Amino acid sequence: MESIVSSNIRVNEIAWEKLKEIAKINKRSLNKEIEFLIDKAIKEHEKENGEIIINID
């Protein structure tokens, strides 16, 4: 099972409010929208640059 990591981030207020609107449009919580965007960015990066291998002990 994957573990969940909690993090505080700093984001420009306008970007934050726009992200909240995007989440609402997509019927996701803000947290789920951020998770979705992170996963999408990782997939796009790996598609262009190859898989990123992570060793978690």
PDB file with SEQRES, HELIX, SHEET and CRYST1 records, atoms N, CA, C and O in Angstrom:
SEQRES   1 A   57  MET GLU SER ILE VAL SER SER ASN ILE ARG VAL ASN GLU          
SEQRES   2 A   57  ILE ALA TRP GLU LYS LEU LYS GLU ILE ALA LYS ILE ASN          
SEQRES   3 A   57  LYS ARG SER LEU ASN LYS GLU ILE GLU PHE LEU ILE ASP          
SEQRES   4 A   57  LYS ALA ILE LYS GLU HIS GLU LYS GLU ASN GLY GLU ILE          
SEQRES   5 A   57  ILE ILE ASN ILE ASP                                          
HELIX    1 AA1 GLU A   13  ILE A   25  1                                  13    
HELIX    2 AA2 LEU A   30  ASN A   49  1                                  20    
CRYST1    1.000    1.000    1.000  90.00  90.00  90.00 P 1           1          
ATOM      1  N   MET A   1       0.833  -1.185   0.000  1.00  0.00           N  
ATOM      2  CA  MET A   1       0.000   0.000   0.000  1.00  0.00           C  
ATOM      3  C   MET A   1       0.879   1.249   0.000  1.00  0.00           C  
ATOM      4  O   MET A   1       1.891   1.298   0.699  1.00  0.00           O  
ATOM      5  N   GLU A   2       0.500   2.239  -0.768  1.00  0.00           N  
ATOM      6  CA  GLU A   2       1.253   3.486  -0.827  1.00  0.00           C  
ATOM      7  C   GLU A   2       0.974   4.318   0.417  1.00  0.00           C  
ATOM      8  O   GLU A   2      -0.160   4.386   0.892  1.00  0.00           O  
ATOM      9  N   SER A   3       2.010   4.943   0.932  1.00  0.00           N  
ATOM     10  CA  SER A   3       1.802   5.854   2.055  1.00  0.00           C  
ATOM     11  C   SER A   3       1.505   7.250   1.509  1.00  0.00           C  
ATOM     12  O   SER A   3       1.871   7.580   0.381  1.00  0.00           O  
ATOM     13  N   ILE A   4       0.847   8.047   2.316  1.00  0.00           N  
ATOM     14  CA  ILE A   4       0.455   9.405   1.930  1.00  0.00           C  
ATOM     15  C   ILE A   4       1.373  10.397   2.631  1.00  0.00           C  
ATOM     16  O   ILE A   4       1.640  10.266   3.826  1.00  0.00           O  
ATOM     17  N   VAL A   5       1.850  11.376   1.895  1.00  0.00           N  
ATOM     18  CA  VAL A   5       2.724  12.409   2.436  1.00  0.00           C  
ATOM     19  C   VAL A   5       1.945  13.716   2.489  1.00  0.00           C  
ATOM     20  O   VAL A   5       1.235  14.066   1.546  1.00  0.00           O  
ATOM     21  N   SER A   6       2.081  14.419   3.574  1.00  0.00           N  
ATOM     22  CA  SER A   6       1.429  15.718   3.735  1.00  0.00           C  
ATOM     23  C   SER A   6       2.478  16.808   3.557  1.00  0.00           C  
ATOM     24  O   SER A   6       3.615  16.664   4.006  1.00  0.00           O  
ATOM     25  N   SER A   7       2.088  17.910   2.892  1.00  0.00           N  
ATOM     26  CA  SER A   7       3.043  18.975   2.632  1.00  0.00           C  
ATOM     27  C   SER A   7       2.335  20.324   2.634  1.00  0.00           C  
ATOM     28  O   SER A   7       1.177  20.428   2.230  1.00  0.00           O  
ATOM     29  N   ASN A   8       3.026  21.337   3.082  1.00  0.00           N  
ATOM     30  CA  ASN A   8       2.555  22.713   2.941  1.00  0.00           C  
ATOM     31  C   ASN A   8       3.263  23.327   1.749  1.00  0.00           C  
ATOM     32  O   ASN A   8       4.476  23.184   1.600  1.00  0.00           O  
ATOM     33  N   ILE A   9       2.506  24.013   0.898  1.00  0.00           N  
ATOM     34  CA  ILE A   9       3.117  24.660  -0.256  1.00  0.00           C  
ATOM     35  C   ILE A   9       2.740  26.138  -0.263  1.00  0.00           C  
ATOM     36  O   ILE A   9       1.723  26.537   0.305  1.00  0.00           O  
ATOM     37  N   ARG A  10       3.565  26.928  -0.905  1.00  0.00           N  
ATOM     38  CA  ARG A  10       3.273  28.338  -1.078  1.00  0.00           C  
ATOM     39  C   ARG A  10       2.899  28.552  -2.545  1.00  0.00           C  
ATOM     40  O   ARG A  10       3.614  28.129  -3.453  1.00  0.00           O  
ATOM     41  N   VAL A  11       1.767  29.216  -2.752  1.00  0.00           N  
ATOM     42  CA  VAL A  11       1.265  29.435  -4.103  1.00  0.00           C  
ATOM     43  C   VAL A  11       0.724  30.859  -4.195  1.00  0.00           C  
ATOM     44  O   VAL A  11       0.121  31.370  -3.251  1.00  0.00           O  
ATOM     45  N   ASN A  12       0.943  31.479  -5.322  1.00  0.00           N  
ATOM     46  CA  ASN A  12       0.375  32.796  -5.593  1.00  0.00           C  
ATOM     47  C   ASN A  12      -1.137  32.736  -5.376  1.00  0.00           C  
ATOM     48  O   ASN A  12      -1.785  31.780  -5.801  1.00  0.00           O  
ATOM     49  N   GLU A  13      -1.701  33.749  -4.719  1.00  0.00           N  
ATOM     50  CA  GLU A  13      -3.122  33.738  -4.360  1.00  0.00           C  
ATOM     51  C   GLU A  13      -4.040  33.613  -5.572  1.00  0.00           C  
ATOM     52  O   GLU A  13      -5.039  32.895  -5.515  1.00  0.00           O  
ATOM     53  N   ILE A  14      -3.722  34.290  -6.653  1.00  0.00           N  
ATOM     54  CA  ILE A  14      -4.556  34.212  -7.853  1.00  0.00           C  
ATOM     55  C   ILE A  14      -4.529  32.799  -8.422  1.00  0.00           C  
ATOM     56  O   ILE A  14      -5.572  32.261  -8.792  1.00  0.00           O  
ATOM     57  N   ALA A  15      -3.350  32.198  -8.495  1.00  0.00           N  
ATOM     58  CA  ALA A  15      -3.237  30.822  -8.987  1.00  0.00           C  
ATOM     59  C   ALA A  15      -4.028  29.874  -8.087  1.00  0.00           C  
ATOM     60  O   ALA A  15      -4.693  28.962  -8.578  1.00  0.00           O  
ATOM     61  N   TRP A  16      -3.957  30.087  -6.768  1.00  0.00           N  
ATOM     62  CA  TRP A  16      -4.671  29.238  -5.805  1.00  0.00           C  
ATOM     63  C   TRP A  16      -6.182  29.318  -6.035  1.00  0.00           C  
ATOM     64  O   TRP A  16      -6.864  28.294  -6.056  1.00  0.00           O  
ATOM     65  N   GLU A  17      -6.699  30.529  -6.206  1.00  0.00           N  
ATOM     66  CA  GLU A  17      -8.133  30.702  -6.423  1.00  0.00           C  
ATOM     67  C   GLU A  17      -8.566  30.087  -7.753  1.00  0.00           C  
ATOM     68  O   GLU A  17      -9.639  29.490  -7.841  1.00  0.00           O  
ATOM     69  N   LYS A  18      -7.738  30.229  -8.784  1.00  0.00           N  
ATOM     70  CA  LYS A  18      -8.049  29.617 -10.076  1.00  0.00           C  
ATOM     71  C   LYS A  18      -8.033  28.097  -9.972  1.00  0.00           C  
ATOM     72  O   LYS A  18      -8.878  27.422 -10.560  1.00  0.00           O  
ATOM     73  N   LEU A  19      -7.082  27.564  -9.233  1.00  0.00           N  
ATOM     74  CA  LEU A  19      -7.013  26.116  -9.036  1.00  0.00           C  
ATOM     75  C   LEU A  19      -8.258  25.606  -8.315  1.00  0.00           C  
ATOM     76  O   LEU A  19      -8.775  24.539  -8.646  1.00  0.00           O  
ATOM     77  N   LYS A  20      -8.738  26.364  -7.332  1.00  0.00           N  
ATOM     78  CA  LYS A  20      -9.972  25.993  -6.639  1.00  0.00           C  
ATOM     79  C   LYS A  20     -11.150  25.943  -7.612  1.00  0.00           C  
ATOM     80  O   LYS A  20     -11.996  25.056  -7.512  1.00  0.00           O  
ATOM     81  N   GLU A  21     -11.209  26.885  -8.547  1.00  0.00           N  
ATOM     82  CA  GLU A  21     -12.273  26.890  -9.544  1.00  0.00           C  
ATOM     83  C   GLU A  21     -12.165  25.683 -10.479  1.00  0.00           C  
ATOM     84  O   GLU A  21     -13.171  25.060 -10.819  1.00  0.00           O  
ATOM     85  N   ILE A  22     -10.949  25.365 -10.887  1.00  0.00           N  
ATOM     86  CA  ILE A  22     -10.740  24.192 -11.746  1.00  0.00           C  
ATOM     87  C   ILE A  22     -11.208  22.931 -11.023  1.00  0.00           C  
ATOM     88  O   ILE A  22     -11.868  22.083 -11.623  1.00  0.00           O  
ATOM     89  N   ALA A  23     -10.874  22.801  -9.748  1.00  0.00           N  
ATOM     90  CA  ALA A  23     -11.293  21.640  -8.961  1.00  0.00           C  
ATOM     91  C   ALA A  23     -12.815  21.559  -8.920  1.00  0.00           C  
ATOM     92  O   ALA A  23     -13.389  20.481  -9.070  1.00  0.00           O  
ATOM     93  N   LYS A  24     -13.460  22.694  -8.719  1.00  0.00           N  
ATOM     94  CA  LYS A  24     -14.924  22.726  -8.668  1.00  0.00           C  
ATOM     95  C   LYS A  24     -15.518  22.283 -10.009  1.00  0.00           C  
ATOM     96  O   LYS A  24     -16.458  21.489 -10.037  1.00  0.00           O  
ATOM     97  N   ILE A  25     -14.980  22.789 -11.108  1.00  0.00           N  
ATOM     98  CA  ILE A  25     -15.452  22.415 -12.443  1.00  0.00           C  
ATOM     99  C   ILE A  25     -15.300  20.919 -12.664  1.00  0.00           C  
ATOM    100  O   ILE A  25     -16.176  20.281 -13.248  1.00  0.00           O  
ATOM    101  N   ASN A  26     -14.186  20.356 -12.194  1.00  0.00           N  
ATOM    102  CA  ASN A  26     -13.905  18.924 -12.365  1.00  0.00           C  
ATOM    103  C   ASN A  26     -14.550  18.054 -11.292  1.00  0.00           C  
ATOM    104  O   ASN A  26     -14.351  16.839 -11.264  1.00  0.00           O  
ATOM    105  N   LYS A  27     -15.332  18.690 -10.403  1.00  0.00           N  
ATOM    106  CA  LYS A  27     -16.015  17.980  -9.317  1.00  0.00           C  
ATOM    107  C   LYS A  27     -15.040  17.174  -8.460  1.00  0.00           C  
ATOM    108  O   LYS A  27     -15.296  16.025  -8.102  1.00  0.00           O  
ATOM    109  N   ARG A  28     -13.922  17.813  -8.145  1.00  0.00           N  
ATOM    110  CA  ARG A  28     -12.906  17.216  -7.274  1.00  0.00           C  
ATOM    111  C   ARG A  28     -12.677  18.148  -6.097  1.00  0.00           C  
ATOM    112  O   ARG A  28     -12.919  19.352  -6.180  1.00  0.00           O  
ATOM    113  N   SER A  29     -12.209  17.573  -5.004  1.00  0.00           N  
ATOM    114  CA  SER A  29     -11.739  18.422  -3.919  1.00  0.00           C  
ATOM    115  C   SER A  29     -10.452  19.090  -4.399  1.00  0.00           C  
ATOM    116  O   SER A  29      -9.830  18.639  -5.361  1.00  0.00           O  
ATOM    117  N   LEU A  30     -10.069  20.147  -3.732  1.00  0.00           N  
ATOM    118  CA  LEU A  30      -8.826  20.821  -4.093  1.00  0.00           C  
ATOM    119  C   LEU A  30      -7.648  19.862  -3.966  1.00  0.00           C  
ATOM    120  O   LEU A  30      -6.762  19.839  -4.821  1.00  0.00           O  
ATOM    121  N   ASN A  31      -7.642  19.080  -2.910  1.00  0.00           N  
ATOM    122  CA  ASN A  31      -6.566  18.113  -2.708  1.00  0.00           C  
ATOM    123  C   ASN A  31      -6.506  17.100  -3.853  1.00  0.00           C  
ATOM    124  O   ASN A  31      -5.425  16.810  -4.367  1.00  0.00           O  
ATOM    125  N   LYS A  32      -7.659  16.563  -4.252  1.00  0.00           N  
ATOM    126  CA  LYS A  32      -7.689  15.577  -5.347  1.00  0.00           C  
ATOM    127  C   LYS A  32      -7.267  16.209  -6.670  1.00  0.00           C  
ATOM    128  O   LYS A  32      -6.635  15.553  -7.499  1.00  0.00           O  
ATOM    129  N   GLU A  33      -7.611  17.476  -6.872  1.00  0.00           N  
ATOM    130  CA  GLU A  33      -7.191  18.172  -8.097  1.00  0.00           C  
ATOM    131  C   GLU A  33      -5.673  18.309  -8.128  1.00  0.00           C  
ATOM    132  O   GLU A  33      -5.049  18.097  -9.168  1.00  0.00           O  
ATOM    133  N   ILE A  34      -5.085  18.658  -7.001  1.00  0.00           N  
ATOM    134  CA  ILE A  34      -3.627  18.784  -6.926  1.00  0.00           C  
ATOM    135  C   ILE A  34      -2.973  17.424  -7.170  1.00  0.00           C  
ATOM    136  O   ILE A  34      -1.994  17.334  -7.912  1.00  0.00           O  
ATOM    137  N   GLU A  35      -3.504  16.367  -6.552  1.00  0.00           N  
ATOM    138  CA  GLU A  35      -2.977  15.016  -6.785  1.00  0.00           C  
ATOM    139  C   GLU A  35      -3.052  14.665  -8.270  1.00  0.00           C  
ATOM    140  O   GLU A  35      -2.092  14.144  -8.837  1.00  0.00           O  
ATOM    141  N   PHE A  36      -4.195  14.953  -8.899  1.00  0.00           N  
ATOM    142  CA  PHE A  36      -4.381  14.670 -10.318  1.00  0.00           C  
ATOM    143  C   PHE A  36      -3.330  15.387 -11.165  1.00  0.00           C  
ATOM    144  O   PHE A  36      -2.729  14.790 -12.059  1.00  0.00           O  
ATOM    145  N   LEU A  37      -3.113  16.674 -10.875  1.00  0.00           N  
ATOM    146  CA  LEU A  37      -2.159  17.462 -11.658  1.00  0.00           C  
ATOM    147  C   LEU A  37      -0.721  16.993 -11.444  1.00  0.00           C  
ATOM    148  O   LEU A  37       0.077  16.990 -12.382  1.00  0.00           O  
ATOM    149  N   ILE A  38      -0.389  16.598 -10.222  1.00  0.00           N  
ATOM    150  CA  ILE A  38       0.951  16.068  -9.964  1.00  0.00           C  
ATOM    151  C   ILE A  38       1.157  14.773 -10.737  1.00  0.00           C  
ATOM    152  O   ILE A  38       2.182  14.598 -11.396  1.00  0.00           O  
ATOM    153  N   ASP A  39       0.179  13.855 -10.660  1.00  0.00           N  
ATOM    154  CA  ASP A  39       0.289  12.589 -11.390  1.00  0.00           C  
ATOM    155  C   ASP A  39       0.415  12.823 -12.888  1.00  0.00           C  
ATOM    156  O   ASP A  39       1.203  12.159 -13.561  1.00  0.00           O  
ATOM    157  N   LYS A  40      -0.371  13.777 -13.415  1.00  0.00           N  
ATOM    158  CA  LYS A  40      -0.319  14.100 -14.844  1.00  0.00           C  
ATOM    159  C   LYS A  40       1.062  14.629 -15.231  1.00  0.00           C  
ATOM    160  O   LYS A  40       1.611  14.240 -16.261  1.00  0.00           O  
ATOM    161  N   ALA A  41       1.618  15.511 -14.411  1.00  0.00           N  
ATOM    162  CA  ALA A  41       2.944  16.073 -14.696  1.00  0.00           C  
ATOM    163  C   ALA A  41       4.020  14.981 -14.673  1.00  0.00           C  
ATOM    164  O   ALA A  41       4.926  14.977 -15.506  1.00  0.00           O  
ATOM    165  N   ILE A  42       3.912  14.069 -13.725  1.00  0.00           N  
ATOM    166  CA  ILE A  42       4.884  12.971 -13.638  1.00  0.00           C  
ATOM    167  C   ILE A  42       4.791  12.086 -14.874  1.00  0.00           C  
ATOM    168  O   ILE A  42       5.815  11.742 -15.462  1.00  0.00           O  
ATOM    169  N   LYS A  43       3.575  11.711 -15.277  1.00  0.00           N  
ATOM    170  CA  LYS A  43       3.394  10.867 -16.462  1.00  0.00           C  
ATOM    171  C   LYS A  43       3.944  11.539 -17.708  1.00  0.00           C  
ATOM    172  O   LYS A  43       4.618  10.895 -18.512  1.00  0.00           O  
ATOM    173  N   GLU A  44       3.666  12.833 -17.880  1.00  0.00           N  
ATOM    174  CA  GLU A  44       4.178  13.560 -19.042  1.00  0.00           C  
ATOM    175  C   GLU A  44       5.704  13.616 -19.026  1.00  0.00           C  
ATOM    176  O   GLU A  44       6.345  13.428 -20.060  1.00  0.00           O  
ATOM    177  N   HIS A  45       6.283  13.874 -17.858  1.00  0.00           N  
ATOM    178  CA  HIS A  45       7.737  13.928 -17.745  1.00  0.00           C  
ATOM    179  C   HIS A  45       8.354  12.580 -18.086  1.00  0.00           C  
ATOM    180  O   HIS A  45       9.329  12.513 -18.835  1.00  0.00           O  
ATOM    181  N   GLU A  46       7.790  11.505 -17.541  1.00  0.00           N  
ATOM    182  CA  GLU A  46       8.342  10.178 -17.794  1.00  0.00           C  
ATOM    183  C   GLU A  46       8.154   9.760 -19.255  1.00  0.00           C  
ATOM    184  O   GLU A  46       8.997   9.056 -19.811  1.00  0.00           O  
ATOM    185  N   LYS A  47       7.064  10.187 -19.870  1.00  0.00           N  
ATOM    186  CA  LYS A  47       6.852   9.874 -21.282  1.00  0.00           C  
ATOM    187  C   LYS A  47       7.954  10.497 -22.136  1.00  0.00           C  
ATOM    188  O   LYS A  47       8.427   9.883 -23.093  1.00  0.00           O  
ATOM    189  N   GLU A  48       8.354  11.701 -21.791  1.00  0.00           N  
ATOM    190  CA  GLU A  48       9.377  12.409 -22.562  1.00  0.00           C  
ATOM    191  C   GLU A  48      10.795  12.020 -22.172  1.00  0.00           C  
ATOM    192  O   GLU A  48      11.702  12.080 -23.002  1.00  0.00           O  
ATOM    193  N   ASN A  49      11.002  11.615 -20.898  1.00  0.00           N  
ATOM    194  CA  ASN A  49      12.360  11.435 -20.384  1.00  0.00           C  
ATOM    195  C   ASN A  49      12.666  10.061 -19.824  1.00  0.00           C  
ATOM    196  O   ASN A  49      13.788   9.811 -19.384  1.00  0.00           O  
ATOM    197  N   GLY A  50      11.701   9.174 -19.831  1.00  0.00           N  
ATOM    198  CA  GLY A  50      11.905   7.842 -19.270  1.00  0.00           C  
ATOM    199  C   GLY A  50      11.449   7.778 -17.824  1.00  0.00           C  
ATOM    200  O   GLY A  50      11.320   8.790 -17.135  1.00  0.00           O  
ATOM    201  N   GLU A  51      11.211   6.551 -17.394  1.00  0.00           N  
ATOM    202  CA  GLU A  51      10.700   6.321 -16.046  1.00  0.00           C  
ATOM    203  C   GLU A  51      11.683   6.794 -14.980  1.00  0.00           C  
ATOM    204  O   GLU A  51      12.894   6.614 -15.098  1.00  0.00           O  
ATOM    205  N   ILE A  52      11.136   7.394 -13.955  1.00  0.00           N  
ATOM    206  CA  ILE A  52      11.930   7.812 -12.802  1.00  0.00           C  
ATOM    207  C   ILE A  52      11.877   6.663 -11.794  1.00  0.00           C  
ATOM    208  O   ILE A  52      10.797   6.283 -11.341  1.00  0.00           O  
ATOM    209  N   ILE A  53      13.021   6.122 -11.451  1.00  0.00           N  
ATOM    210  CA  ILE A  53      13.098   5.006 -10.509  1.00  0.00           C  
ATOM    211  C   ILE A  53      13.318   5.567  -9.114  1.00  0.00           C  
ATOM    212  O   ILE A  53      14.263   6.316  -8.868  1.00  0.00           O  
ATOM    213  N   ILE A  54      12.432   5.194  -8.212  1.00  0.00           N  
ATOM    214  CA  ILE A  54      12.495   5.656  -6.817  1.00  0.00           C  
ATOM    215  C   ILE A  54      12.632   4.447  -5.914  1.00  0.00           C  
ATOM    216  O   ILE A  54      11.867   3.490  -6.039  1.00  0.00           O  
ATOM    217  N   ASN A  55      13.587   4.476  -5.017  1.00  0.00           N  
ATOM    218  CA  ASN A  55      13.738   3.424  -4.004  1.00  0.00           C  
ATOM    219  C   ASN A  55      13.258   3.964  -2.679  1.00  0.00           C  
ATOM    220  O   ASN A  55      13.886   4.850  -2.099  1.00  0.00           O  
ATOM    221  N   ILE A  56      12.149   3.435  -2.196  1.00  0.00           N  
ATOM    222  CA  ILE A  56      11.603   3.844  -0.908  1.00  0.00           C  
ATOM    223  C   ILE A  56      11.834   2.707   0.065  1.00  0.00           C  
ATOM    224  O   ILE A  56      11.331   1.598  -0.114  1.00  0.00           O  
ATOM    225  N   ASP A  57      12.604   3.004   1.099  1.00  0.00           N  
ATOM    226  CA  ASP A  57      12.893   1.964   2.104  1.00  0.00           C  
ATOM    227  C   ASP A  57      12.085   2.187   3.346  1.00  0.00           C  
ATOM    228  O   ASP A  57      12.192   1.416   4.299  1.00  0.00           O  
TER     229      ASP A  57                                                      
END                                                                             
